Amino acid sequence: MLRAAGVGLGDEVVVPAFGNVEVAEAVTLAGGLPVFADIDPVTYCLDASAVEAALTPRTAAIVVVHRFGRSADVGRLLGVGQRHGLLVLQQGESEAPYDEVAQRRERAAYLDAKLRGVRTPDGGDGHTYQQYIVRVPGNGRPDRDAFARAVRGRGVECRVPVKTPVHRLPEFRRCVALPETERAADETLALPVDASLTKREMQRIVSACNALGGLLQPAF
Protein backbone atom coordinates (compact mmCIF):
# COMPACT_ATOMS: atom_id res chain seq x y z
CA MET A 1 0.00 0.00 0.00
CA LEU A 2 2.74 2.47 0.95
CA ARG A 3 4.96 1.67 -2.02
CA ALA A 4 2.00 1.94 -4.37
CA ALA A 5 1.28 5.35 -2.85
CA GLY A 6 4.79 6.52 -3.65
CA VAL A 7 6.48 6.18 -0.24
CA GLY A 8 10.10 5.31 -0.75
CA LEU A 9 13.62 5.33 0.61
CA GLY A 10 14.18 7.93 3.30
CA ASP A 11 10.59 9.13 3.47
CA GLU A 12 9.12 9.65 6.92
CA VAL A 13 5.64 8.33 7.65
CA VAL A 14 3.76 9.38 10.78
CA VAL A 15 2.13 6.40 12.52
CA PRO A 16 0.70 5.59 15.96
CA ALA A 17 2.80 3.72 18.49
CA PHE A 18 -0.32 2.55 20.33
CA GLY A 19 -1.30 -0.57 18.43
CA ASN A 20 0.11 -3.32 16.29
CA VAL A 21 3.67 -3.28 15.04
CA GLU A 22 2.57 -4.16 11.49
CA VAL A 23 2.03 -0.52 10.48
CA ALA A 24 5.57 0.50 11.43
CA GLU A 25 6.93 -2.65 9.77
CA ALA A 26 5.11 -1.79 6.54
CA VAL A 27 6.77 1.64 6.52
CA THR A 28 10.18 0.04 6.97
CA LEU A 29 9.53 -2.50 4.21
CA ALA A 30 8.69 0.37 1.86
CA GLY A 31 12.08 1.93 2.65
CA GLY A 32 10.62 4.64 4.86
CA LEU A 33 11.12 5.65 8.46
CA PRO A 34 8.20 5.38 10.90
CA VAL A 35 7.76 8.51 13.03
CA PHE A 36 5.53 8.06 16.06
CA ALA A 37 2.93 10.61 17.12
CA ASP A 38 0.78 10.60 20.23
CA ILE A 39 -2.87 9.57 20.43
CA ASP A 40 -6.10 11.17 21.53
CA PRO A 41 -6.88 9.68 24.98
CA VAL A 42 -10.58 9.26 24.12
CA THR A 43 -10.41 7.61 20.69
CA TYR A 44 -6.96 5.97 21.06
CA CYS A 45 -6.29 7.12 17.48
CA LEU A 46 -3.71 9.62 16.23
CA ASP A 47 -4.13 13.12 17.61
CA ALA A 48 -4.06 15.70 14.83
CA SER A 49 -2.06 18.26 16.84
CA ALA A 50 0.53 15.64 17.77
CA VAL A 51 0.79 14.59 14.14
CA GLU A 52 1.38 18.16 13.00
CA ALA A 53 4.08 18.59 15.64
CA ALA A 54 5.85 15.45 14.37
CA LEU A 55 6.13 16.61 10.75
CA THR A 56 9.48 17.41 9.14
CA PRO A 57 10.51 18.32 5.59
CA ARG A 58 11.02 14.57 4.99
CA THR A 59 7.46 13.58 5.96
CA ALA A 60 5.63 11.97 3.04
CA ALA A 61 2.54 10.41 4.57
CA ILE A 62 0.35 9.83 7.61
CA VAL A 63 -1.20 6.44 8.42
CA VAL A 64 -4.40 6.77 10.43
CA VAL A 65 -5.50 3.63 12.27
CA HIS A 66 -9.06 3.40 13.59
CA ARG A 67 -9.06 1.61 16.92
CA PHE A 68 -11.45 -0.56 18.98
CA GLY A 69 -14.49 0.39 16.89
CA ARG A 70 -13.95 4.11 17.38
CA SER A 71 -12.98 6.28 14.41
CA ALA A 72 -10.14 8.78 14.37
CA ASP A 73 -10.85 12.47 13.78
CA VAL A 74 -10.42 12.03 10.04
CA GLY A 75 -11.51 15.55 9.19
CA ARG A 76 -8.74 17.17 11.22
CA LEU A 77 -6.14 14.65 10.08
CA LEU A 78 -7.04 15.16 6.43
CA GLY A 79 -6.74 18.87 7.08
CA VAL A 80 -3.18 18.37 8.33
CA GLY A 81 -2.40 16.38 5.20
CA GLN A 82 -3.85 19.03 2.91
CA ARG A 83 -2.00 21.89 4.61
CA HIS A 84 1.33 20.13 4.24
CA GLY A 85 0.78 18.29 0.96
CA LEU A 86 0.91 14.85 2.56
CA LEU A 87 -0.73 11.56 1.70
CA VAL A 88 -3.19 10.42 4.40
CA LEU A 89 -3.85 6.67 4.43
CA GLN A 90 -6.45 5.00 6.63
CA GLN A 91 -6.42 1.55 8.11
CA GLY A 92 -9.88 0.51 9.25
CA GLU A 93 -11.26 -2.39 11.23
CA SER A 94 -13.45 -5.07 9.71
CA GLU A 95 -17.11 -4.18 9.80
CA ALA A 96 -19.58 -6.36 11.66
CA PRO A 97 -23.23 -6.93 10.70
CA TYR A 98 -25.64 -4.27 11.95
CA ASP A 99 -27.40 -6.66 14.36
CA GLU A 100 -24.11 -7.67 15.95
CA VAL A 101 -23.04 -4.05 16.38
CA ALA A 102 -26.43 -3.19 17.92
CA GLN A 103 -26.06 -6.02 20.44
CA ARG A 104 -22.55 -4.93 21.36
CA ARG A 105 -23.76 -1.39 21.88
CA GLU A 106 -26.52 -2.69 24.14
CA ARG A 107 -24.01 -4.62 26.25
CA ALA A 108 -21.65 -1.65 26.31
CA ALA A 109 -24.47 0.57 27.59
CA TYR A 110 -25.14 -1.94 30.36
CA LEU A 111 -21.47 -1.89 31.40
CA ASP A 112 -21.39 1.91 31.21
CA ALA A 113 -24.28 2.09 33.67
CA LYS A 114 -23.13 -0.61 36.09
CA LEU A 115 -19.33 -0.53 36.33
CA ARG A 116 -17.70 1.26 39.27
CA GLY A 117 -14.06 2.05 40.01
CA VAL A 118 -12.88 1.98 36.39
CA ARG A 119 -13.19 4.63 33.71
CA THR A 120 -15.59 3.45 31.04
CA PRO A 121 -15.11 4.40 27.38
CA ASP A 122 -16.55 7.50 25.81
CA GLY A 123 -18.91 6.02 23.24
CA GLY A 124 -19.01 8.93 20.86
CA ASP A 125 -20.65 8.90 17.46
CA GLY A 126 -20.55 5.62 15.61
CA HIS A 127 -18.65 3.54 18.19
CA THR A 128 -19.11 -0.13 17.24
CA TYR A 129 -17.40 -1.53 20.36
CA GLN A 130 -15.19 -4.03 18.61
CA GLN A 131 -13.53 -3.90 22.00
CA TYR A 132 -14.83 -2.43 25.25
CA ILE A 133 -11.85 -0.57 26.70
CA VAL A 134 -11.79 0.61 30.31
CA ARG A 135 -9.06 2.47 32.16
CA VAL A 136 -7.63 1.10 35.40
CA PRO A 137 -5.30 3.85 36.62
CA GLY A 138 -2.40 2.94 38.84
CA ASN A 139 -2.10 5.14 41.91
CA GLY A 140 -0.26 3.09 44.51
CA ARG A 141 -3.24 0.76 44.75
CA PRO A 142 -4.00 -2.22 42.49
CA ASP A 143 -2.96 -1.32 38.96
CA ARG A 144 -4.27 -2.58 35.64
CA ASP A 145 -2.30 -5.83 35.68
CA ALA A 146 -3.28 -6.68 39.24
CA PHE A 147 -6.89 -5.80 38.43
CA ALA A 148 -6.82 -8.05 35.35
CA ARG A 149 -5.46 -10.98 37.36
CA ALA A 150 -8.13 -10.54 39.99
CA VAL A 151 -10.93 -10.31 37.41
CA ARG A 152 -9.69 -13.44 35.63
CA GLY A 153 -9.58 -15.15 39.00
CA ARG A 154 -13.31 -14.46 39.26
CA GLY A 155 -13.95 -16.23 35.97
CA VAL A 156 -14.09 -13.24 33.61
CA GLU A 157 -11.90 -13.15 30.53
CA CYS A 158 -10.16 -9.86 29.88
CA ARG A 159 -7.04 -8.81 28.07
CA VAL A 160 -4.54 -6.01 27.73
CA PRO A 161 -5.14 -4.54 24.26
CA VAL A 162 -1.64 -3.10 23.73
CA LYS A 163 1.00 -4.68 25.93
CA THR A 164 3.96 -2.71 24.58
CA PRO A 165 3.72 0.45 22.44
CA VAL A 166 5.72 0.16 19.25
CA HIS A 167 8.17 2.90 20.23
CA ARG A 168 9.21 0.77 23.22
CA LEU A 169 10.09 -2.27 21.06
CA PRO A 170 13.83 -2.78 20.51
CA GLU A 171 13.64 -2.58 16.72
CA PHE A 172 11.68 0.69 16.79
CA ARG A 173 12.89 2.28 19.99
CA ARG A 174 12.67 6.06 19.83
CA CYS A 175 13.43 8.84 22.30
CA VAL A 176 10.09 10.52 21.82
CA ALA A 177 7.55 11.90 24.30
CA LEU A 178 4.21 10.11 23.88
CA PRO A 179 2.51 10.62 27.25
CA GLU A 180 -1.00 9.61 26.19
CA THR A 181 0.30 6.51 24.43
CA GLU A 182 2.32 5.51 27.49
CA ARG A 183 -0.62 6.11 29.82
CA ALA A 184 -3.02 4.15 27.63
CA ALA A 185 -0.63 1.21 27.38
CA ASP A 186 -0.31 1.12 31.17
CA GLU A 187 -4.01 1.59 32.04
CA THR A 188 -6.25 0.06 29.37
CA LEU A 189 -8.05 -3.25 29.68
CA ALA A 190 -10.50 -4.89 27.27
CA LEU A 191 -13.58 -6.41 28.90
CA PRO A 192 -15.93 -8.82 27.11
CA VAL A 193 -18.70 -7.19 25.11
CA ASP A 194 -19.47 -9.90 22.56
CA ALA A 195 -22.95 -10.05 21.12
CA SER A 196 -23.21 -13.67 22.33
CA LEU A 197 -22.89 -12.78 26.04
CA THR A 198 -25.91 -13.65 28.15
CA LYS A 199 -27.40 -11.42 30.82
CA ARG A 200 -25.92 -13.65 33.52
CA GLU A 201 -22.48 -13.37 31.96
CA MET A 202 -22.80 -9.59 31.82
CA GLN A 203 -23.77 -9.54 35.49
CA ARG A 204 -20.70 -11.65 36.28
CA ILE A 205 -18.45 -9.14 34.54
CA VAL A 206 -19.94 -6.27 36.55
CA SER A 207 -19.78 -8.22 39.81
CA ALA A 208 -16.15 -9.22 39.28
CA CYS A 209 -15.05 -5.68 38.46
CA ASN A 210 -17.11 -3.88 41.07
CA ALA A 211 -15.85 -6.17 43.81
CA LEU A 212 -12.46 -4.54 43.20
CA GLY A 213 -13.65 -1.06 42.30
CA GLY A 214 -13.47 0.40 45.79
CA LEU A 215 -9.72 -0.16 45.76
CA LEU A 216 -9.25 1.90 42.63
CA GLN A 217 -10.41 5.32 43.71
CA PRO A 218 -7.72 7.98 43.18
CA ALA A 219 -5.46 8.65 46.11
CA PHE A 220 -5.46 12.36 47.00
Stockholm file with secondary structure:
# STOCKHOLM 1.0

chainA/1-220         MLRAAGVGLGDEVVVPAFGNVEVAEAVTLAGGLPVFADIDPVTYCLDASAVEAALTPRTAAIVVVHRFGRSADVGRLLGVGQRHGLLVLQQGESEAPYDEVAQRRERAAYLDAKLRGVRTPDGGDGHTYQQYIVRVPGNGRPDRDAFARAVRGRGVECRVPVKTPVHRLPEFRRCVALPETERAADETLALPVDASLTKREMQRIVSACNALGGLLQPAF
#=GR chainA/1-220 SS CTTTTTCCTTCEEEEESSSCTHHHHHHHHTTCEEEEECBCTTTCSBCHHHHHHHCCTTEEEEEEECBTTBCCCHHHHHHHHHHHTCEEEEECCCCCCHHHHHHHHHHHHHHHHHCCSSBCCCCCTTCCCSSEEEECCCSSSCCHHHHHHHHHHTTCCCBCSCSSCGGGSGGGCCCCCCHHHHHHHHHEEEECCCTTCCHHHHHHHHHHHHHHHGGGSCCC
#=GC SS_cons         CTTTTTCCTTCEEEEESSSCTHHHHHHHHTTCEEEEECBCTTTCSBCHHHHHHHCCTTEEEEEEECBTTBCCCHHHHHHHHHHHTCEEEEECCCCCCHHHHHHHHHHHHHHHHHCCSSBCCCCCTTCCCSSEEEECCCSSSCCHHHHHHHHHHTTCCCBCSCSSCGGGSGGGCCCCCCHHHHHHHHHEEEECCCTTCCHHHHHHHHHHHHHHHGGGSCCC
//
